[in-house]
């Protein structure tokens, strides 16, 4: 009998936003897997959030998954294949594995490619929804992201922003080092934006206009246009 893997969304930063189901499943799992950026530094924002809601998580078997933020498809594929091999061996031992991810696992999640590899090996994933960063950011700002019959677009800021020309409201995520470019494009279109950086985390910052958003705002900055 094979084990099972659960991809669990732990929300954007505030551990109190974790769902009851997320807490329960984490407690029931044998192994806790989580993405980390550096093989020499296995710290994880998702793990630290979950630890606040489930302190006993530190007593479980931990599996840091090296997931560097790189554009090189070959490097990403190699890391995904290595991770799939590690997780697959645990599932073959009938273990329950929880893979922790920020926000919701169905929105810009690094687990997606890994899930495909595990599926090809005959393993199934159960997803546990989490509060998305843009919903939490909207709540912190007190700004609805969709009202009445408005459309809503979710855009990755490091890619094409042409959708900003469409009517409706827009959420921009993952701007990384292109924040100045994103701000210039918004100004050119005559649009303003609010933003939350590190929503729900101890170093959270709120910006209520484009002029307040720094050019070096961090990766976890969500803009509402």
N, C-alpha and C positions, 0 to 999 in steps of 0.2 A: 504494500500500500504506500502510495506516495504522499508526501506532505503537501502543504499549501502555502502560497505566498500572498500576503495582503499588502497592497500599496495604500498607505494611510496618509491622508492630508492632515497636517497638524495646524493648519491655519497660518496666518502671516507673521505672528510674533507673540501675541498675548496668549499665554497658555490657557486662560479662562475661555478662549474661543474654541478650544478643542471639543469635539463632540463626545458624548457619552459612549458612543459606539467605538470611537477611536481609542479611548482610554481602556475600554473593556478588551478589545482585540489585542492591544499592546500587552496587557497583563496576561493574556492567554497564550501569547506566542513564545516560542523557545529561543528564537534568535532575533536580534534587532539589527537590521541593515540600514545604512544611511549614507548619502553621498558626501564626499569630502573633496576639496580642491587639490590637496597636496598629500602625497604619499608619506611625507615626513610629519605632517600635521593633520591628524584625523579628527579635528574638531568639526562640529556640524551644527548649524543654526537650528535645523529641524530636530536634531537629537536634544539640544539644550532646551528647546521649547517643551518637548515631550517629557523630559526629565522633571520639569516643574510640576506637571500634572500626575506623573507616574514615577515617583522617586525610586521605586524598586527596579526600574529599568536598568540601573547601573549594575545590578546583580545578575543580569541575564548575559548570555553569550552575545558579544557585539561583533559586527562585521562592517567596518568602514569600507565603502565602495569608492574607489578613486574615480572622480568624475570632473576632469579639468574643463574649464570653459574655453575650448579651442574650436576654431573653424575647420581645422584639418579633419576631413571625414575619415581618413585612414586611422589616425590616432584615436579618434572617438570610437571607431568600430573595434579596434584592438582592445580598448578598455572595456567596452560593452561585452565583448566575447569572454574576456577574462572574468568579469563579474558574473556573467551567466553561468560560467563553469563552476565558480565558487558556490553560487546559490543553488544550482542544480544538484550538486553533490549533497547539500543539506536536505533538499526536498526528497531526494532518493532515500534518505535515512528516515523519512516520515516525520520531519520536523516542520513546525509552523514558523514561518519567517515573516516578520513585519518590516517592510521597506518604508522608511519615513521620508516624507517630502513636504516642503513648505507649501502653504496655500492648499489648493485642491489638486489632486493627482491628474485631472483631465485638462489642466490648463498649463501649457509650457512646462511640462514635467520631464526631467531627465530619464525617468523610468521607462518612457514610451518605447524607446529602441531596445532596451533590455527586456521588456515584456515580450516583444516580438521574438527574440531569440529563445526565451524560455518557452514560449508557446510552440515553437518549432520542435522543441525537445519533449513536448507532451505535457507541459505543466500549465496550470491555469492560475490566473490572478483574480483575486477579489479586490475591488476598489472600495475604499472608505472615504467618502467625500469630506472635504474640509472647507472652512470659510476662505473665500478667495481674497487676495490682497486688495483688489480694486473695490470690492464691496466693503471691506473693513476700512479702507482709506476714505471712501465716500461717507461712511458713518462718522469717522473722526472729523471730517470737514463739515458734516451736516449738509452735504450736497447730493441730492438724488442723481443717479447716473442715467436714469431713464424715467420719463414722465408721460403719462397719457399715451399718445401714439408715436412718440419719438423712437427713432432707431438708435442702436448702440453699436459702436465698432470697437473692437479690442485690437490694438496695433502694437507690434514690437518696434520700439523706437530705433533699433539698429538697422531696420530695413525700409522698405518703401512706405512713405507716409502720404501717398496720393489720396488715400481714402479720406483724409482730412477735408477735402473739398466737397465731400458729400454732406447733405444736411443731417442733423441729429447730433448726438453727443458722442464723444470719443474718449477712450481710455488708452493711454500710452504707457507701455511697460518696457523694461529691459533696454533703456536708452544707453546705459553704460557710459562710455566715453564720448558719446555723441550728443550730450545734452545741449551744448551751445547750438549745434546745427538744428536740433529739434526746435529749440526756442526761436531761432531765426525764421524757420519755416512757418511757425505759428504766427509770428508777428507779420510776416509777409501776407498771410491769409487774413489778417485782421482779427485773429482769435486770441483769447486769453486762456489761462489755465491755472488751476490750483493743483497742489501736489502734497503727498506725504512721503517722507523718506524714512525707511525702516519702521513701517507701521506696526505699532504694538510692542516694539522692542525698547529697551531702556534708553537708547539714543535716538528715539523718534523725533522727527522735525516736521513741522507743518508750514507750508508756504501757500499764501492765499492769492498770489498773482505771479505772472511770469517773471516780473522784475525781482521777486523775492527768491526765486529758484536759482541756486548757485550753479555755475557751469560745471562744477566738479561734484554735483550731487551723486550719491552712490548708486550702485546697481539696483538696490531694492527701493527705487523711487517710482511711485505711481502717480501719473498725471491725469487729471480729469479736465477735458477740454469742453 
